[in-house]
Amino acid sequence: MAGIYIHIPFCRQACHYCNFHFSTSLKLQNDFLDALLKEMILQKNYMAGEPVDTIYFGGGTPSLLTATALSAIMETIYSTYTIADTAEITFEANPDDISEINLQLWKKSGINRLSIGVQSFFDEDLVWMNRAHTASQANDSIMRAQDAGFVNMSIDLIYGTPGLSDSRWADNMQHAAELLIPHLSCYALTVEPGTPLDSMTKKKKVQPVSNDAQARQFMIMTDFFQEKGYEHYEISNLSMPGKRSIHNSSYWSGSKYLGLGPSAHSFNGRSRQWNIANNVSYIQSLKNGSIPFEIEMLTETQRYNEYIMTSLRKMEGVDVGHIKNFFGSEYSEELIQASKKFIDKKWIDKDKADNLPGTLILTREGKLFADHIASALFG
């Protein structure tokens, strides 16, 4: 399985918490499109002819793309790469961009899955985040997309924000469930360096994030959606059976993917590379016929650590037998020893770990410490 990620680096306004690469100036959109189409062609051999099973438009705000731009991108993708007939094609969209006209345009272009940046169904939360849409638009956009035939859909929700009560978080989840959303990405608010939220926190203009509140709301989320029949298949992602994100699942499974656009990352199993996170430099470099990226060849230990990090976040966990077969018995034996203290703390499921060769699966409580556990298990 292979995937393509396309980064659209433009937004109408900056959310206070966001640290993704974007610009609120739209004047370079046409130049960016020209550069992106050139990069697609220059990277045509990156997949070595392997069929592409997923395409994901992220950002930034892909729903800002004009009909002409989206058409040019899709035409170039299909003429340059081998796209599977059943490919999952996901398009991130803001609620305020979701109109009947746009929905029909997106559907006609081949997009078959929407990821809607809802974040909250309450206006006070959206104002605090500096989102461009309202709670009413969030609700209406989902129903409008469903009416247009987008049955494969995901929404983003954020919890653990200062001032978010447990009851309001529960109301957000309940509303998502009532709307029959098949997939949700639920993220704890993170104060990323260099963001407006980071600056406001340092200046004490906003309350600091409460780790206790975030842990509590994570547990509330886990229990609520499990009762509703969702699979908590990755720490931040939940889905109804059969509705997992195929694209993101391929990341966590170590599949190949090509990243296009400024700041986009690529992985071919042996190396990882990433494009420059600067629109002007990206455009200028492609005008000169070259892709502005850095590359890192991965060592065996780095590949092992990546497997631990990504697998531990999934409900299937870390397969010790896979470690032994692909990395050797030394790695698997060290892993078993390092995991014992977390099994004793009941952060890793003892029964699954003891079922030789063993699978390391985080418990409900262990998911709160996933990054800490992963780093302790690294080679």
C-alpha distance (Angstrom), angle and dihedral (degrees) to the residues before:
residue distance angle dihedral
M1 . . .
A2 3.79 . .
G3 3.77 133.2 .
I4 3.79 141.9 -163.4
Y5 3.79 123.3 -141.8
I6 3.82 118.9 -163.9
H7 3.79 117.7 -164.2
I8 3.80 116.1 -151.6
P9 3.83 103.8 -164.3
F10 3.81 101.9 -159.5
C11 3.81 135.1 95.9
R12 3.79 133.7 171.9
Q13 3.79 91.4 -132.2
A14 3.78 138.2 -1.3
C15 3.81 119.5 -102.3
H16 3.79 110.0 -137.7
Y17 3.82 94.7 -123.6
C18 3.82 101.5 41.1
N19 3.81 121.7 113.7
F20 3.81 98.2 170.5
H21 3.78 117.8 117.6
F22 3.82 112.9 -92.2
S23 3.80 144.2 129.5
T24 3.79 127.7 -138.4
S25 3.80 89.4 -151.9
L26 3.80 110.4 89.9
K27 3.80 97.6 -171.4
L28 3.82 94.3 103.0
Q29 3.82 95.5 53.4
N30 3.81 95.5 108.6
D31 3.80 93.6 45.3
F32 3.79 89.5 47.6
L33 3.79 91.5 53.0
D34 3.80 91.6 52.6
A35 3.80 90.5 49.8
L36 3.81 93.2 46.9
L37 3.80 93.0 51.9
K38 3.81 90.1 50.1
E39 3.79 91.2 50.1
M40 3.80 90.7 52.0
I41 3.77 90.6 56.9
L42 3.80 94.7 42.9
Q43 3.82 90.1 52.0
K44 3.80 95.9 46.6
N45 3.82 92.7 115.6
Y46 3.81 97.1 47.2
M47 3.82 91.8 95.4
A48 3.81 91.1 46.0
G49 3.80 89.8 -130.7
E50 3.80 94.4 -54.7
P51 3.83 112.8 151.6
V52 3.79 115.0 -103.4
D53 3.80 112.3 -125.9
T54 3.80 99.8 177.1
I55 3.80 137.7 32.7
Y56 3.79 120.2 -170.9
F57 3.81 126.5 -169.8
G58 3.81 108.5 -157.5
G59 3.75 137.9 158.7
G60 2.85 149.4 69.4
T61 3.78 97.1 -8.9
P62 3.82 115.6 -37.7
S63 3.80 90.4 -177.2
L64 3.82 87.2 73.0
L65 3.82 89.6 70.8
T66 3.79 114.7 114.4
A67 3.79 120.6 -125.7
T68 3.81 89.6 -108.0
A69 3.80 93.2 51.4
L70 3.79 94.8 47.0
S71 3.80 91.4 47.9
A72 3.82 91.5 51.2
I73 3.81 91.7 49.0
M74 3.81 94.1 49.6
E75 3.79 93.4 45.5
T76 3.80 91.6 51.1
I77 3.80 93.2 46.9
Y78 3.79 93.1 51.9
S79 3.81 94.0 44.1
T80 3.83 93.4 47.1
Y81 3.82 105.0 37.9
T82 3.78 136.7 39.9
I83 3.80 103.6 -109.4
A84 3.80 118.1 -166.0
D85 3.81 115.3 -120.9
T86 3.81 89.3 -124.4
A87 3.81 96.0 44.8
E88 3.81 116.9 152.1
I89 3.82 106.8 -128.1
T90 3.80 112.5 -168.5
F91 3.79 125.0 -168.2
E92 3.80 123.2 -168.0
A93 3.80 111.1 -140.7
N94 3.78 136.4 177.8
P95 3.81 116.4 -131.2
D96 3.81 92.3 -120.3
D97 3.82 90.3 59.5
I98 3.80 95.4 51.8
S99 3.79 108.3 104.1
E100 3.80 130.8 148.2
I101 3.81 89.7 -106.4
N102 3.81 93.7 51.6
L103 3.79 93.1 44.3
Q104 3.80 91.2 54.8
L105 3.81 90.2 45.9
W106 3.80 92.4 51.4
K107 3.78 93.0 45.5
K108 3.80 92.3 48.7
S109 3.82 90.4 50.9
G110 3.81 90.6 59.6
I111 3.80 101.0 -98.7
N112 3.80 108.3 145.6
R113 3.80 103.4 171.5
L114 3.81 131.1 49.9
S115 3.78 127.9 -157.6
I116 3.80 107.2 -162.8
G117 3.81 119.9 -160.1
V118 3.81 97.6 -137.9
Q119 3.85 98.5 145.1
S120 3.82 91.9 173.5
F121 3.80 141.8 3.0
F122 3.83 91.2 -140.1
D123 3.81 123.7 87.4
E124 3.80 94.1 -145.0
D125 3.81 90.7 59.2
L126 3.80 92.8 46.8
V127 3.81 92.4 49.9
W128 3.82 90.1 49.6
M129 3.82 89.8 51.7
N130 3.83 91.8 44.9
R131 3.80 92.0 -123.8
A132 3.81 117.5 170.0
H133 3.81 96.2 -133.4
T134 3.80 135.9 66.4
A135 3.79 130.6 -126.1
S136 3.80 89.5 -107.4
Q137 3.81 90.8 53.9
A138 3.81 90.3 49.3
N139 3.77 91.9 54.5
D140 3.81 95.4 42.0
S141 3.81 93.9 46.7
I142 3.80 92.0 58.4
M143 3.79 94.3 49.7
R144 3.80 90.7 44.6
A145 3.83 90.8 52.2
Q146 3.80 91.3 48.3
D147 3.80 90.9 50.0
A148 3.82 88.4 52.0
G149 3.79 90.1 57.4
F150 3.82 102.1 -99.9
V151 3.79 98.3 142.0
N152 3.80 92.7 157.0
M153 3.78 102.9 71.8
S154 3.79 142.5 143.9
I155 3.79 132.5 -166.2
D156 3.79 131.2 -161.0
L157 3.81 121.1 -130.2
I158 3.81 127.2 -177.3
Y159 3.81 124.6 -150.1
G160 3.79 134.5 178.9
T161 3.79 95.2 50.5
P162 3.82 115.3 149.8
G163 3.79 108.7 -89.5
L164 3.81 95.5 17.3
S165 3.81 105.4 133.1
D166 3.78 122.1 -149.0
S167 3.80 89.6 -116.6
R168 3.83 93.2 54.3
W169 3.80 90.1 47.3
A170 3.80 88.2 51.4
D171 3.81 89.5 50.2
N172 3.82 90.3 52.7
M173 3.80 91.2 52.5
Q174 3.79 93.4 44.0
H175 3.79 91.2 52.4
A176 3.82 91.4 50.2
A177 3.79 89.9 51.0
E178 3.81 92.2 48.3
L179 3.81 89.4 53.0
L180 3.83 88.3 55.4
I181 3.79 94.0 -124.7
P182 3.84 105.6 -177.8
H183 3.82 96.3 -155.4
L184 3.79 134.6 28.7
S185 3.79 133.8 -174.0
C186 3.80 108.0 -158.3
Y187 3.79 116.8 -171.6
A188 3.78 132.6 -173.0
L189 3.79 110.0 -129.6
T190 3.80 110.2 -100.6
V191 3.80 123.2 -164.4
E192 3.80 100.4 -136.1
P193 3.83 119.6 -162.0
G194 3.77 114.5 -101.0
T195 3.80 96.4 19.9
P196 3.83 123.7 121.3
L197 3.80 87.3 -111.9
D198 3.79 90.1 56.8
S199 3.80 90.5 52.1
M200 3.80 93.3 46.3
T201 3.79 91.3 48.6
K202 3.80 92.9 50.9
K203 3.82 90.1 48.8
K204 3.82 89.1 48.1
K205 3.79 91.4 -122.2
V206 3.80 89.5 131.8
Q207 3.78 132.7 32.5
P208 3.79 115.9 -95.4
V209 3.79 118.9 -106.5
S210 3.81 113.4 -92.9
N211 3.80 112.5 -134.6
D212 3.80 90.0 -163.4
A213 3.79 92.0 54.0
Q214 3.79 91.5 47.9
A215 3.81 92.1 50.2
R216 3.79 91.1 48.3
Q217 3.80 93.5 48.6
F218 3.80 90.7 47.2
M219 3.81 89.1 56.2
I220 3.81 90.8 47.1
M221 3.80 88.8 52.1
T222 3.80 93.3 48.6
D223 3.79 93.6 51.5
F224 3.80 96.1 41.0
F225 3.78 98.0 52.6
Q226 3.79 93.9 40.1
E227 3.80 88.1 58.3
K228 3.81 88.4 49.9
G229 3.81 91.8 55.6
Y230 3.80 99.6 -103.0
E231 3.80 123.5 142.8
H232 3.80 112.9 -127.4
Y233 3.78 87.7 -147.6
E234 3.81 97.3 161.7
I235 3.78 128.6 18.0
S236 3.81 94.3 -102.1
N237 3.80 98.7 26.4
L238 3.78 133.8 74.5
S239 3.78 130.5 176.4
M240 3.74 144.4 172.3
P241 3.84 110.9 -106.5
G242 3.80 110.6 -70.2
K243 3.81 94.2 13.5
R244 3.79 102.6 94.1
S245 3.79 118.4 135.7
I246 3.80 102.3 -97.6
H247 3.80 91.9 -165.0
N248 3.80 96.5 52.3
S249 3.80 91.2 40.4
S250 3.80 88.4 58.3
Y251 3.82 89.4 56.6
W252 3.80 90.8 53.6
S253 3.81 91.2 46.2
G254 3.80 94.7 54.2
S255 3.81 97.2 -110.8
K256 3.79 122.8 156.6
Y257 3.77 119.8 -92.9
L258 3.78 137.3 174.1
G259 3.79 120.1 -142.5
L260 3.79 118.5 -153.7
G261 3.80 126.9 -169.7
P262 3.82 133.7 34.8
S263 3.84 113.6 -35.6
A264 3.82 92.6 8.0
H265 3.81 118.1 142.5
S266 3.82 128.6 -142.0
F267 3.81 132.1 -163.7
N268 3.82 129.1 -171.1
G269 3.80 100.8 174.7
R270 3.81 94.6 -95.8
S271 3.79 104.2 49.3
R272 3.78 141.7 19.3
Q273 3.78 123.9 -143.8
W274 3.78 135.0 179.9
N275 3.78 134.2 -163.4
I276 3.77 123.4 -124.5
A277 3.81 113.3 -85.3
N278 3.79 95.7 -132.9
N279 3.80 123.6 95.0
V280 3.80 97.2 -153.7
S281 3.81 94.2 47.9
Y282 3.80 91.7 44.4
I283 3.80 92.4 51.8
Q284 3.81 94.6 44.5
S285 3.79 93.1 48.9
L286 3.81 92.8 51.2
K287 3.79 90.0 47.9
N288 3.80 85.3 59.9
G289 3.79 91.2 49.2
S290 3.80 100.5 -106.4
I291 3.80 135.3 105.9
P292 3.83 113.6 -126.5
F293 3.80 103.3 -137.0
E294 3.77 143.1 133.0
I295 3.79 122.4 -138.3
E296 3.79 136.1 -155.2
M297 3.80 124.3 -166.0
L298 3.79 107.4 -141.9
T299 3.79 121.6 -128.3
E300 3.80 121.6 -142.0
T301 3.80 89.8 -103.3
Q302 3.81 91.9 51.5
R303 3.80 91.0 51.0
Y304 3.80 89.8 48.2
N305 3.80 91.8 50.0
E306 3.80 91.6 49.0
Y307 3.79 90.1 52.2
I308 3.82 90.3 51.4
M309 3.80 93.3 47.3
T310 3.80 96.9 48.0
S311 3.81 98.3 37.0
L312 3.78 94.4 48.7
R313 3.81 89.1 58.9
K314 3.82 92.0 56.1
M315 3.79 125.9 82.9
E316 3.83 89.3 -122.5
G317 3.81 90.8 59.6
V318 3.80 131.4 -164.0
D319 3.81 115.2 -29.5
V320 3.82 106.7 -142.9
G321 3.80 90.1 -166.1
H322 3.81 89.5 57.6
I323 3.80 89.7 51.2
K324 3.80 90.8 52.7
N325 3.81 94.1 46.9
F326 3.80 97.4 45.1
F327 3.80 104.0 29.6
G328 3.81 104.5 22.7
S329 3.80 138.8 -105.3
E330 3.81 92.9 -77.3
Y331 3.79 90.6 64.8
S332 3.81 93.8 43.7
E333 3.81 93.8 48.5
E334 3.81 92.6 48.8
L335 3.79 89.3 47.8
I336 3.80 92.4 53.2
Q337 3.81 91.1 50.5
A338 3.81 94.0 46.6
S339 3.81 92.3 49.4
K340 3.83 95.7 55.3
K341 3.81 95.8 84.8
F342 3.79 90.8 52.6
I343 3.79 90.9 48.8
D344 3.82 88.2 52.3
K345 3.82 89.8 51.0
K346 3.83 88.4 50.4
W347 3.79 90.9 -120.4
I348 3.83 90.2 120.1
D349 3.80 121.3 46.9
K350 3.81 106.3 -104.0
D351 3.81 96.8 -159.0
K352 3.81 93.2 53.4
A353 3.82 92.0 44.8
D354 3.82 93.1 49.8
N355 3.81 93.3 50.2
L356 3.83 95.1 94.5
P357 2.96 132.1 -94.8
G358 3.79 77.0 22.9
T359 3.77 141.3 -145.0
L360 3.80 121.8 -130.2
I361 3.79 107.4 -142.1
L362 3.78 122.5 171.4
T363 3.78 117.3 -121.6
R364 3.80 122.0 -133.3
E365 3.82 89.6 -91.6
G366 3.78 93.5 39.9
K367 3.80 91.5 61.5
L368 3.80 87.8 69.7
F369 3.81 89.0 64.3
A370 3.81 99.6 37.7
D371 3.82 97.0 128.4
H372 3.80 92.6 45.8
I373 3.80 92.3 49.2
A374 3.80 92.9 46.2
S375 3.81 93.1 52.0
A376 3.82 90.1 49.9
L377 3.82 90.1 53.1
F378 3.80 95.4 48.8
G379 3.77 119.2 118.2
